[in-house]
Amino acid sequence: MAIYQSTKIAGSKSLYISGQTPSKDGFTPETISEQMDIVLEKIQAALEENGLTVEELVKITIYLTHVDYLSGAREKLAAFVGSSKPTATLVIVAGLIDPAFKIEIDGIAAF
């Protein structure tokens, strides 16, 4: 059985947020928790720059380099999205553009 969330966005505008990486000012922290903080901070900034909030996020894709990072990522993500709960896809990948990156997230907001 498919699980989905139906959202009417016909006639709406959308914002596509490209993959946000866990590096800031040339530094990439080691832990998934710290990397999530940076990624979510970047997503928050992209939303705010466009006058949006996390409630307008309708879709995110999470790329993790190892399944062991899932619990740490879920905890941070749940706190970030709160009750808005955008649809989400999780992909375990062999690697990201920088070997130090453990996570990358992209998203779509509709308003």
PDB file as gemmi writes it, atoms N, CA and C in Angstrom:
CRYST1    1.000    1.000    1.000  90.00  90.00  90.00 P 1                      
ATOM      1  N   MET A   1       0.839  -1.168   0.000  1.00  0.00           N  
ATOM      2  CA  MET A   1       0.000   0.000   0.000  1.00  0.00           C  
ATOM      3  C   MET A   1       0.889   1.238   0.000  1.00  0.00           C  
ATOM      4  N   ALA A   2       0.636   2.129  -0.901  1.00  0.00           N  
ATOM      5  CA  ALA A   2       1.409   3.373  -0.995  1.00  0.00           C  
ATOM      6  C   ALA A   2       0.952   4.353   0.075  1.00  0.00           C  
ATOM      7  N   ILE A   3       1.902   5.042   0.650  1.00  0.00           N  
ATOM      8  CA  ILE A   3       1.602   6.096   1.618  1.00  0.00           C  
ATOM      9  C   ILE A   3       1.984   7.407   0.962  1.00  0.00           C  
ATOM     10  N   TYR A   4       1.061   8.356   0.955  1.00  0.00           N  
ATOM     11  CA  TYR A   4       1.347   9.627   0.318  1.00  0.00           C  
ATOM     12  C   TYR A   4       0.581  10.737   1.000  1.00  0.00           C  
ATOM     13  N   GLN A   5       1.010  11.941   0.711  1.00  0.00           N  
ATOM     14  CA  GLN A   5       0.326  13.124   1.221  1.00  0.00           C  
ATOM     15  C   GLN A   5      -0.134  13.914   0.008  1.00  0.00           C  
ATOM     16  N   SER A   6      -1.399  14.224  -0.031  1.00  0.00           N  
ATOM     17  CA  SER A   6      -1.951  14.986  -1.146  1.00  0.00           C  
ATOM     18  C   SER A   6      -1.984  16.468  -0.790  1.00  0.00           C  
ATOM     19  N   THR A   7      -1.386  17.274  -1.643  1.00  0.00           N  
ATOM     20  CA  THR A   7      -1.379  18.716  -1.433  1.00  0.00           C  
ATOM     21  C   THR A   7      -1.757  19.382  -2.747  1.00  0.00           C  
ATOM     22  N   LYS A   8      -2.740  20.245  -2.710  1.00  0.00           N  
ATOM     23  CA  LYS A   8      -3.148  20.963  -3.914  1.00  0.00           C  
ATOM     24  C   LYS A   8      -2.188  22.125  -4.124  1.00  0.00           C  
ATOM     25  N   ILE A   9      -1.449  22.101  -5.239  1.00  0.00           N  
ATOM     26  CA  ILE A   9      -0.527  23.194  -5.512  1.00  0.00           C  
ATOM     27  C   ILE A   9      -0.782  23.830  -6.882  1.00  0.00           C  
ATOM     28  N   ALA A  10      -1.869  23.454  -7.536  1.00  0.00           N  
ATOM     29  CA  ALA A  10      -2.182  24.059  -8.819  1.00  0.00           C  
ATOM     30  C   ALA A  10      -2.302  25.571  -8.654  1.00  0.00           C  
ATOM     31  N   GLY A  11      -1.647  26.300  -9.523  1.00  0.00           N  
ATOM     32  CA  GLY A  11      -1.685  27.749  -9.456  1.00  0.00           C  
ATOM     33  C   GLY A  11      -0.743  28.327  -8.415  1.00  0.00           C  
ATOM     34  N   SER A  12      -0.040  27.468  -7.718  1.00  0.00           N  
ATOM     35  CA  SER A  12       0.901  27.923  -6.696  1.00  0.00           C  
ATOM     36  C   SER A  12       2.261  28.179  -7.320  1.00  0.00           C  
ATOM     37  N   LYS A  13       3.072  28.904  -6.591  1.00  0.00           N  
ATOM     38  CA  LYS A  13       4.462  29.078  -6.977  1.00  0.00           C  
ATOM     39  C   LYS A  13       5.269  28.055  -6.201  1.00  0.00           C  
ATOM     40  N   SER A  14       6.460  27.770  -6.682  1.00  0.00           N  
ATOM     41  CA  SER A  14       7.296  26.817  -5.969  1.00  0.00           C  
ATOM     42  C   SER A  14       8.738  27.301  -5.918  1.00  0.00           C  
ATOM     43  N   LEU A  15       9.417  26.828  -4.901  1.00  0.00           N  
ATOM     44  CA  LEU A  15      10.832  27.113  -4.709  1.00  0.00           C  
ATOM     45  C   LEU A  15      11.549  25.778  -4.650  1.00  0.00           C  
ATOM     46  N   TYR A  16      12.544  25.606  -5.509  1.00  0.00           N  
ATOM     47  CA  TYR A  16      13.351  24.388  -5.525  1.00  0.00           C  
ATOM     48  C   TYR A  16      14.677  24.704  -4.850  1.00  0.00           C  
ATOM     49  N   ILE A  17      14.948  24.006  -3.763  1.00  0.00           N  
ATOM     50  CA  ILE A  17      16.184  24.208  -3.011  1.00  0.00           C  
ATOM     51  C   ILE A  17      17.138  23.097  -3.399  1.00  0.00           C  
ATOM     52  N   SER A  18      18.245  23.472  -4.008  1.00  0.00           N  
ATOM     53  CA  SER A  18      19.212  22.456  -4.446  1.00  0.00           C  
ATOM     54  C   SER A  18      19.848  21.781  -3.237  1.00  0.00           C  
ATOM     55  N   GLY A  19      20.553  20.693  -3.488  1.00  0.00           N  
ATOM     56  CA  GLY A  19      21.179  19.923  -2.420  1.00  0.00           C  
ATOM     57  C   GLY A  19      22.043  20.788  -1.513  1.00  0.00           C  
ATOM     58  N   GLN A  20      21.697  20.801  -0.238  1.00  0.00           N  
ATOM     59  CA  GLN A  20      22.442  21.575   0.748  1.00  0.00           C  
ATOM     60  C   GLN A  20      23.429  20.653   1.456  1.00  0.00           C  
ATOM     61  N   THR A  21      24.664  21.065   1.485  1.00  0.00           N  
ATOM     62  CA  THR A  21      25.744  20.239   2.014  1.00  0.00           C  
ATOM     63  C   THR A  21      26.152  20.689   3.418  1.00  0.00           C  
ATOM     64  N   PRO A  22      26.862  19.845   4.154  1.00  0.00           N  
ATOM     65  CA  PRO A  22      27.192  20.124   5.547  1.00  0.00           C  
ATOM     66  C   PRO A  22      28.500  20.869   5.777  1.00  0.00           C  
ATOM     67  N   SER A  23      28.860  21.722   4.857  1.00  0.00           N  
ATOM     68  CA  SER A  23      30.094  22.496   4.994  1.00  0.00           C  
ATOM     69  C   SER A  23      29.739  23.968   5.155  1.00  0.00           C  
ATOM     70  N   LYS A  24      30.437  24.640   6.082  1.00  0.00           N  
ATOM     71  CA  LYS A  24      30.187  26.051   6.316  1.00  0.00           C  
ATOM     72  C   LYS A  24      31.524  26.740   6.558  1.00  0.00           C  
ATOM     73  N   ASP A  25      31.751  27.820   5.836  1.00  0.00           N  
ATOM     74  CA  ASP A  25      33.000  28.576   5.959  1.00  0.00           C  
ATOM     75  C   ASP A  25      34.224  27.677   5.770  1.00  0.00           C  
ATOM     76  N   GLY A  26      34.106  26.730   4.845  1.00  0.00           N  
ATOM     77  CA  GLY A  26      35.228  25.833   4.531  1.00  0.00           C  
ATOM     78  C   GLY A  26      35.452  24.729   5.544  1.00  0.00           C  
ATOM     79  N   PHE A  27      34.545  24.592   6.504  1.00  0.00           N  
ATOM     80  CA  PHE A  27      34.684  23.570   7.547  1.00  0.00           C  
ATOM     81  C   PHE A  27      33.524  22.588   7.479  1.00  0.00           C  
ATOM     82  N   THR A  28      33.837  21.302   7.576  1.00  0.00           N  
ATOM     83  CA  THR A  28      32.827  20.256   7.628  1.00  0.00           C  
ATOM     84  C   THR A  28      32.993  19.495   8.937  1.00  0.00           C  
ATOM     85  N   PRO A  29      31.996  19.570   9.830  1.00  0.00           N  
ATOM     86  CA  PRO A  29      32.109  18.833  11.088  1.00  0.00           C  
ATOM     87  C   PRO A  29      32.072  17.325  10.850  1.00  0.00           C  
ATOM     88  N   GLU A  30      32.483  16.580  11.839  1.00  0.00           N  
ATOM     89  CA  GLU A  30      32.575  15.134  11.680  1.00  0.00           C  
ATOM     90  C   GLU A  30      31.273  14.398  11.975  1.00  0.00           C  
ATOM     91  N   THR A  31      30.507  14.858  12.966  1.00  0.00           N  
ATOM     92  CA  THR A  31      29.327  14.087  13.379  1.00  0.00           C  
ATOM     93  C   THR A  31      28.117  14.383  12.491  1.00  0.00           C  
ATOM     94  N   ILE A  32      27.241  13.373  12.385  1.00  0.00           N  
ATOM     95  CA  ILE A  32      26.025  13.558  11.604  1.00  0.00           C  
ATOM     96  C   ILE A  32      25.147  14.638  12.228  1.00  0.00           C  
ATOM     97  N   SER A  33      25.136  14.729  13.544  1.00  0.00           N  
ATOM     98  CA  SER A  33      24.338  15.738  14.226  1.00  0.00           C  
ATOM     99  C   SER A  33      24.780  17.146  13.838  1.00  0.00           C  
ATOM    100  N   GLU A  34      26.073  17.387  13.863  1.00  0.00           N  
ATOM    101  CA  GLU A  34      26.596  18.712  13.491  1.00  0.00           C  
ATOM    102  C   GLU A  34      26.406  18.979  12.006  1.00  0.00           C  
ATOM    103  N   GLN A  35      26.553  17.954  11.180  1.00  0.00           N  
ATOM    104  CA  GLN A  35      26.338  18.127   9.745  1.00  0.00           C  
ATOM    105  C   GLN A  35      24.868  18.451   9.465  1.00  0.00           C  
ATOM    106  N   MET A  36      23.959  17.784  10.175  1.00  0.00           N  
ATOM    107  CA  MET A  36      22.534  18.082  10.008  1.00  0.00           C  
ATOM    108  C   MET A  36      22.231  19.520  10.400  1.00  0.00           C  
ATOM    109  N   ASP A  37      22.839  19.997  11.479  1.00  0.00           N  
ATOM    110  CA  ASP A  37      22.616  21.381  11.904  1.00  0.00           C  
ATOM    111  C   ASP A  37      22.936  22.359  10.774  1.00  0.00           C  
ATOM    112  N   ILE A  38      24.053  22.142  10.103  1.00  0.00           N  
ATOM    113  CA  ILE A  38      24.463  23.040   9.012  1.00  0.00           C  
ATOM    114  C   ILE A  38      23.509  22.934   7.829  1.00  0.00           C  
ATOM    115  N   VAL A  39      23.173  21.714   7.426  1.00  0.00           N  
ATOM    116  CA  VAL A  39      22.270  21.513   6.289  1.00  0.00           C  
ATOM    117  C   VAL A  39      20.915  22.163   6.563  1.00  0.00           C  
ATOM    118  N   LEU A  40      20.358  21.930   7.743  1.00  0.00           N  
ATOM    119  CA  LEU A  40      19.049  22.490   8.066  1.00  0.00           C  
ATOM    120  C   LEU A  40      19.101  24.007   8.202  1.00  0.00           C  
ATOM    121  N   GLU A  41      20.208  24.521   8.694  1.00  0.00           N  
ATOM    122  CA  GLU A  41      20.401  25.979   8.765  1.00  0.00           C  
ATOM    123  C   GLU A  41      20.380  26.578   7.355  1.00  0.00           C  
ATOM    124  N   LYS A  42      21.011  25.916   6.410  1.00  0.00           N  
ATOM    125  CA  LYS A  42      21.028  26.402   5.024  1.00  0.00           C  
ATOM    126  C   LYS A  42      19.640  26.342   4.393  1.00  0.00           C  
ATOM    127  N   ILE A  43      18.905  25.274   4.669  1.00  0.00           N  
ATOM    128  CA  ILE A  43      17.545  25.165   4.135  1.00  0.00           C  
ATOM    129  C   ILE A  43      16.666  26.260   4.736  1.00  0.00           C  
ATOM    130  N   GLN A  44      16.787  26.471   6.040  1.00  0.00           N  
ATOM    131  CA  GLN A  44      16.036  27.535   6.718  1.00  0.00           C  
ATOM    132  C   GLN A  44      16.351  28.891   6.095  1.00  0.00           C  
ATOM    133  N   ALA A  45      17.625  29.152   5.835  1.00  0.00           N  
ATOM    134  CA  ALA A  45      18.039  30.428   5.230  1.00  0.00           C  
ATOM    135  C   ALA A  45      17.443  30.592   3.840  1.00  0.00           C  
ATOM    136  N   ALA A  46      17.442  29.530   3.038  1.00  0.00           N  
ATOM    137  CA  ALA A  46      16.864  29.599   1.690  1.00  0.00           C  
ATOM    138  C   ALA A  46      15.378  29.917   1.756  1.00  0.00           C  
ATOM    139  N   LEU A  47      14.690  29.288   2.687  1.00  0.00           N  
ATOM    140  CA  LEU A  47      13.261  29.561   2.851  1.00  0.00           C  
ATOM    141  C   LEU A  47      13.036  31.013   3.269  1.00  0.00           C  
ATOM    142  N   GLU A  48      13.768  31.454   4.281  1.00  0.00           N  
ATOM    143  CA  GLU A  48      13.602  32.819   4.792  1.00  0.00           C  
ATOM    144  C   GLU A  48      13.942  33.875   3.747  1.00  0.00           C  
ATOM    145  N   GLU A  49      14.962  33.628   2.935  1.00  0.00           N  
ATOM    146  CA  GLU A  49      15.336  34.575   1.875  1.00  0.00           C  
ATOM    147  C   GLU A  49      14.204  34.773   0.873  1.00  0.00           C  
ATOM    148  N   ASN A  50      13.313  33.801   0.823  1.00  0.00           N  
ATOM    149  CA  ASN A  50      12.186  33.869  -0.102  1.00  0.00           C  
ATOM    150  C   ASN A  50      10.864  34.106   0.619  1.00  0.00           C  
ATOM    151  N   GLY A  51      10.955  34.550   1.869  1.00  0.00           N  
ATOM    152  CA  GLY A  51       9.761  34.870   2.631  1.00  0.00           C  
ATOM    153  C   GLY A  51       8.920  33.663   3.008  1.00  0.00           C  
ATOM    154  N   LEU A  52       9.551  32.507   3.125  1.00  0.00           N  
ATOM    155  CA  LEU A  52       8.830  31.264   3.414  1.00  0.00           C  
ATOM    156  C   LEU A  52       9.254  30.681   4.758  1.00  0.00           C  
ATOM    157  N   THR A  53       8.473  29.716   5.212  1.00  0.00           N  
ATOM    158  CA  THR A  53       8.792  28.993   6.434  1.00  0.00           C  
ATOM    159  C   THR A  53       8.824  27.494   6.128  1.00  0.00           C  
ATOM    160  N   VAL A  54       9.211  26.734   7.108  1.00  0.00           N  
ATOM    161  CA  VAL A  54       9.279  25.284   6.924  1.00  0.00           C  
ATOM    162  C   VAL A  54       7.904  24.693   6.597  1.00  0.00           C  
ATOM    163  N   GLU A  55       6.842  25.376   6.978  1.00  0.00           N  
ATOM    164  CA  GLU A  55       5.498  24.886   6.679  1.00  0.00           C  
ATOM    165  C   GLU A  55       5.218  24.824   5.177  1.00  0.00           C  
ATOM    166  N   GLU A  56       5.959  25.600   4.386  1.00  0.00           N  
ATOM    167  CA  GLU A  56       5.769  25.563   2.929  1.00  0.00           C  
ATOM    168  C   GLU A  56       6.567  24.447   2.253  1.00  0.00           C  
ATOM    169  N   LEU A  57       7.441  23.773   2.983  1.00  0.00           N  
ATOM    170  CA  LEU A  57       8.167  22.641   2.395  1.00  0.00           C  
ATOM    171  C   LEU A  57       7.179  21.522   2.111  1.00  0.00           C  
ATOM    172  N   VAL A  58       7.145  21.043   0.875  1.00  0.00           N  
ATOM    173  CA  VAL A  58       6.231  19.957   0.529  1.00  0.00           C  
ATOM    174  C   VAL A  58       6.967  18.664   0.191  1.00  0.00           C  
ATOM    175  N   LYS A  59       8.271  18.753  -0.100  1.00  0.00           N  
ATOM    176  CA  LYS A  59       9.037  17.565  -0.494  1.00  0.00           C  
ATOM    177  C   LYS A  59      10.500  17.774  -0.157  1.00  0.00           C  
ATOM    178  N   ILE A  60      11.120  16.754   0.429  1.00  0.00           N  
ATOM    179  CA  ILE A  60      12.563  16.763   0.644  1.00  0.00           C  
ATOM    180  C   ILE A  60      13.141  15.420   0.216  1.00  0.00           C  
ATOM    181  N   THR A  61      14.380  15.457  -0.210  1.00  0.00           N  
ATOM    182  CA  THR A  61      15.121  14.234  -0.506  1.00  0.00           C  
ATOM    183  C   THR A  61      16.382  14.275   0.335  1.00  0.00           C  
ATOM    184  N   ILE A  62      16.596  13.204   1.082  1.00  0.00           N  
ATOM    185  CA  ILE A  62      17.724  13.098   1.994  1.00  0.00           C  
ATOM    186  C   ILE A  62      18.691  12.061   1.433  1.00  0.00           C  
ATOM    187  N   TYR A  63      19.928  12.465   1.273  1.00  0.00           N  
ATOM    188  CA  TYR A  63      20.972  11.561   0.795  1.00  0.00           C  
ATOM    189  C   TYR A  63      21.929  11.301   1.949  1.00  0.00           C  
ATOM    190  N   LEU A  64      22.037  10.051   2.388  1.00  0.00           N  
ATOM    191  CA  LEU A  64      22.947   9.653   3.460  1.00  0.00           C  
ATOM    192  C   LEU A  64      23.995   8.700   2.900  1.00  0.00           C  
ATOM    193  N   THR A  65      25.198   8.789   3.419  1.00  0.00           N  
ATOM    194  CA  THR A  65      26.250   7.905   2.935  1.00  0.00           C  
ATOM    195  C   THR A  65      26.319   6.581   3.697  1.00  0.00           C  
ATOM    196  N   HIS A  66      25.547   6.464   4.775  1.00  0.00           N  
ATOM    197  CA  HIS A  66      25.500   5.195   5.501  1.00  0.00           C  
ATOM    198  C   HIS A  66      24.209   5.116   6.304  1.00  0.00           C  
ATOM    199  N   VAL A  67      23.604   3.958   6.330  1.00  0.00           N  
ATOM    200  CA  VAL A  67      22.344   3.767   7.047  1.00  0.00           C  
ATOM    201  C   VAL A  67      22.500   4.015   8.549  1.00  0.00           C  
ATOM    202  N   ASP A  68      23.693   3.872   9.079  1.00  0.00           N  
ATOM    203  CA  ASP A  68      23.921   4.129  10.509  1.00  0.00           C  
ATOM    204  C   ASP A  68      23.655   5.583  10.900  1.00  0.00           C  
ATOM    205  N   TYR A  69      23.647   6.489   9.945  1.00  0.00           N  
ATOM    206  CA  TYR A  69      23.407   7.899  10.237  1.00  0.00           C  
ATOM    207  C   TYR A  69      21.912   8.233  10.310  1.00  0.00           C  
ATOM    208  N   LEU A  70      21.070   7.275   9.977  1.00  0.00           N  
ATOM    209  CA  LEU A  70      19.635   7.530   9.875  1.00  0.00           C  
ATOM    210  C   LEU A  70      19.009   8.006  11.181  1.00  0.00           C  
ATOM    211  N   SER A  71      19.309   7.365  12.293  1.00  0.00           N  
ATOM    212  CA  SER A  71      18.652   7.761  13.539  1.00  0.00           C  
ATOM    213  C   SER A  71      19.008   9.198  13.936  1.00  0.00           C  
ATOM    214  N   GLY A  72      20.267   9.577  13.793  1.00  0.00           N  
ATOM    215  CA  GLY A  72      20.674  10.952  14.097  1.00  0.00           C  
ATOM    216  C   GLY A  72      20.039  11.956  13.160  1.00  0.00           C  
ATOM    217  N   ALA A  73      19.929  11.586  11.901  1.00  0.00           N  
ATOM    218  CA  ALA A  73      19.320  12.476  10.918  1.00  0.00           C  
ATOM    219  C   ALA A  73      17.827  12.625  11.178  1.00  0.00           C  
ATOM    220  N   ARG A  74      17.161  11.528  11.480  1.00  0.00           N  
ATOM    221  CA  ARG A  74      15.715  11.571  11.736  1.00  0.00           C  
ATOM    222  C   ARG A  74      15.375  12.479  12.913  1.00  0.00           C  
ATOM    223  N   GLU A  75      16.152  12.364  13.973  1.00  0.00           N  
ATOM    224  CA  GLU A  75      15.907  13.159  15.175  1.00  0.00           C  
ATOM    225  C   GLU A  75      15.962  14.652  14.866  1.00  0.00           C  
ATOM    226  N   LYS A  76      17.008  15.073  14.180  1.00  0.00           N  
ATOM    227  CA  LYS A  76      17.161  16.498  13.827  1.00  0.00           C  
ATOM    228  C   LYS A  76      16.076  16.937  12.849  1.00  0.00           C  
ATOM    229  N   LEU A  77      15.784  16.092  11.874  1.00  0.00           N  
ATOM    230  CA  LEU A  77      14.794  16.436  10.860  1.00  0.00           C  
ATOM    231  C   LEU A  77      13.399  16.563  11.476  1.00  0.00           C  
ATOM    232  N   ALA A  78      13.054  15.657  12.365  1.00  0.00           N  
ATOM    233  CA  ALA A  78      11.734  15.711  13.013  1.00  0.00           C  
ATOM    234  C   ALA A  78      11.571  17.015  13.788  1.00  0.00           C  
ATOM    235  N   ALA A  79      12.607  17.429  14.482  1.00  0.00           N  
ATOM    236  CA  ALA A  79      12.544  18.691  15.224  1.00  0.00           C  
ATOM    237  C   ALA A  79      12.431  19.876  14.272  1.00  0.00           C  
ATOM    238  N   PHE A  80      13.093  19.798  13.131  1.00  0.00           N  
ATOM    239  CA  PHE A  80      13.092  20.891  12.157  1.00  0.00           C  
ATOM    240  C   PHE A  80      11.725  21.061  11.498  1.00  0.00           C  
ATOM    241  N   VAL A  81      11.127  19.976  11.014  1.00  0.00           N  
ATOM    242  CA  VAL A  81       9.865  20.085  10.276  1.00  0.00           C  
ATOM    243  C   VAL A  81       8.655  20.180  11.188  1.00  0.00           C  
ATOM    244  N   GLY A  82       8.804  19.758  12.441  1.00  0.00           N  
ATOM    245  CA  GLY A  82       7.687  19.843  13.374  1.00  0.00           C  
ATOM    246  C   GLY A  82       6.452  19.144  12.852  1.00  0.00           C  
ATOM    247  N   SER A  83       5.328  19.832  12.903  1.00  0.00           N  
ATOM    248  CA  SER A  83       4.065  19.222  12.468  1.00  0.00           C  
ATOM    249  C   SER A  83       3.817  19.354  10.967  1.00  0.00           C  
ATOM    250  N   SER A  84       4.692  20.050  10.245  1.00  0.00           N  
ATOM    251  CA  SER A  84       4.456  20.252   8.811  1.00  0.00           C  
ATOM    252  C   SER A  84       4.644  18.975   7.998  1.00  0.00           C  
ATOM    253  N   LYS A  85       5.570  18.146   8.359  1.00  0.00           N  
ATOM    254  CA  LYS A  85       5.807  16.830   7.759  1.00  0.00           C  
ATOM    255  C   LYS A  85       5.727  16.796   6.225  1.00  0.00           C  
ATOM    256  N   PRO A  86       6.699  17.362   5.537  1.00  0.00           N  
ATOM    257  CA  PRO A  86       6.704  17.256   4.075  1.00  0.00           C  
ATOM    258  C   PRO A  86       6.942  15.804   3.657  1.00  0.00           C  
ATOM    259  N   THR A  87       6.533  15.465   2.447  1.00  0.00           N  
ATOM    260  CA  THR A  87       6.855  14.129   1.960  1.00  0.00           C  
ATOM    261  C   THR A  87       8.373  14.034   1.868  1.00  0.00           C  
ATOM    262  N   ALA A  88       8.882  12.829   2.041  1.00  0.00           N  
ATOM    263  CA  ALA A  88      10.337  12.679   2.072  1.00  0.00           C  
ATOM    264  C   ALA A  88      10.761  11.385   1.395  1.00  0.00           C  
ATOM    265  N   THR A  89      11.909  11.451   0.751  1.00  0.00           N  
ATOM    266  CA  THR A  89      12.546  10.277   0.176  1.00  0.00           C  
ATOM    267  C   THR A  89      13.931  10.183   0.770  1.00  0.00           C  
ATOM    268  N   LEU A  90      14.307   8.994   1.198  1.00  0.00           N  
ATOM    269  CA  LEU A  90      15.629   8.747   1.746  1.00  0.00           C  
ATOM    270  C   LEU A  90      16.399   7.868   0.773  1.00  0.00           C  
ATOM    271  N   VAL A  91      17.623   8.297   0.446  1.00  0.00           N  
ATOM    272  CA  VAL A  91      18.475   7.540  -0.457  1.00  0.00           C  
ATOM    273  C   VAL A  91      19.818   7.309   0.229  1.00  0.00           C  
ATOM    274  N   ILE A  92      20.239   6.056   0.294  1.00  0.00           N  
ATOM    275  CA  ILE A  92      21.570   5.740   0.801  1.00  0.00           C  
ATOM    276  C   ILE A  92      22.486   5.706  -0.422  1.00  0.00           C  
ATOM    277  N   VAL A  93      23.514   6.545  -0.402  1.00  0.00           N  
ATOM    278  CA  VAL A  93      24.407   6.683  -1.554  1.00  0.00           C  
ATOM    279  C   VAL A  93      25.815   6.212  -1.194  1.00  0.00           C  
ATOM    280  N   ALA A  94      26.580   5.865  -2.213  1.00  0.00           N  
ATOM    281  CA  ALA A  94      27.960   5.413  -1.999  1.00  0.00           C  
ATOM    282  C   ALA A  94      28.867   6.559  -1.565  1.00  0.00           C  
ATOM    283  N   GLY A  95      28.522   7.766  -1.934  1.00  0.00           N  
ATOM    284  CA  GLY A  95      29.331   8.919  -1.569  1.00  0.00           C  
ATOM    285  C   GLY A  95      28.716  10.189  -2.092  1.00  0.00           C  
ATOM    286  N   LEU A  96      29.199  11.299  -1.564  1.00  0.00           N  
ATOM    287  CA  LEU A  96      28.773  12.624  -2.017  1.00  0.00           C  
ATOM    288  C   LEU A  96      29.993  13.340  -2.590  1.00  0.00           C  
ATOM    289  N   ILE A  97      29.836  14.568  -3.033  1.00  0.00           N  
ATOM    290  CA  ILE A  97      30.890  15.300  -3.732  1.00  0.00           C  
ATOM    291  C   ILE A  97      32.170  15.442  -2.913  1.00  0.00           C  
ATOM    292  N   ASP A  98      32.049  15.511  -1.597  1.00  0.00           N  
ATOM    293  CA  ASP A  98      33.200  15.580  -0.697  1.00  0.00           C  
ATOM    294  C   ASP A  98      33.143  14.336   0.196  1.00  0.00           C  
ATOM    295  N   PRO A  99      34.218  13.571   0.294  1.00  0.00           N  
ATOM    296  CA  PRO A  99      34.200  12.354   1.109  1.00  0.00           C  
ATOM    297  C   PRO A  99      33.853  12.598   2.586  1.00  0.00           C  
ATOM    298  N   ALA A 100      34.023  13.823   3.069  1.00  0.00           N  
ATOM    299  CA  ALA A 100      33.691  14.138   4.464  1.00  0.00           C  
ATOM    300  C   ALA A 100      32.187  14.323   4.674  1.00  0.00           C  
ATOM    301  N   PHE A 101      31.438  14.534   3.592  1.00  0.00           N  
ATOM    302  CA  PHE A 101      29.997  14.748   3.698  1.00  0.00           C  
ATOM    303  C   PHE A 101      29.292  13.433   3.995  1.00  0.00           C  
ATOM    304  N   LYS A 102      28.433  13.458   5.012  1.00  0.00           N  
ATOM    305  CA  LYS A 102      27.638  12.289   5.356  1.00  0.00           C  
ATOM    306  C   LYS A 102      26.183  12.456   4.916  1.00  0.00           C  
ATOM    307  N   ILE A 103      25.792  13.695   4.635  1.00  0.00           N  
ATOM    308  CA  ILE A 103      24.402  13.989   4.307  1.00  0.00           C  
ATOM    309  C   ILE A 103      24.299  15.171   3.354  1.00  0.00           C  
ATOM    310  N   GLU A 104      23.248  15.144   2.557  1.00  0.00           N  
ATOM    311  CA  GLU A 104      22.860  16.263   1.695  1.00  0.00           C  
ATOM    312  C   GLU A 104      21.346  16.209   1.592  1.00  0.00           C  
ATOM    313  N   ILE A 105      20.701  17.358   1.600  1.00  0.00           N  
ATOM    314  CA  ILE A 105      19.237  17.414   1.507  1.00  0.00           C  
ATOM    315  C   ILE A 105      18.830  18.476   0.501  1.00  0.00           C  
ATOM    316  N   ASP A 106      17.875  18.129  -0.379  1.00  0.00           N  
ATOM    317  CA  ASP A 106      17.274  19.130  -1.250  1.00  0.00           C  
ATOM    318  C   ASP A 106      15.787  19.193  -0.927  1.00  0.00           C  
ATOM    319  N   GLY A 107      15.125  20.224  -1.423  1.00  0.00           N  
ATOM    320  CA  GLY A 107      13.713  20.352  -1.080  1.00  0.00           C  
ATOM    321  C   GLY A 107      12.916  21.183  -2.073  1.00  0.00           C  
ATOM    322  N   ILE A 108      11.612  21.073  -1.937  1.00  0.00           N  
ATOM    323  CA  ILE A 108      10.673  21.854  -2.741  1.00  0.00           C  
ATOM    324  C   ILE A 108       9.670  22.486  -1.779  1.00  0.00           C  
ATOM    325  N   ALA A 109       9.476  23.776  -1.939  1.00  0.00           N  
ATOM    326  CA  ALA A 109       8.463  24.490  -1.169  1.00  0.00           C  
ATOM    327  C   ALA A 109       7.396  24.991  -2.138  1.00  0.00           C  
ATOM    328  N   ALA A 110       6.156  24.971  -1.724  1.00  0.00           N  
ATOM    329  CA  ALA A 110       5.053  25.480  -2.543  1.00  0.00           C  
ATOM    330  C   ALA A 110       4.328  26.544  -1.725  1.00  0.00           C  
ATOM    331  N   PHE A 111       3.956  27.625  -2.424  1.00  0.00           N  
ATOM    332  CA  PHE A 111       3.276  28.722  -1.733  1.00  0.00           C  
ATOM    333  C   PHE A 111       2.327  29.428  -2.655  1.00  0.00           C  
TER     334      PHE A 111                                                      
END                                                                             
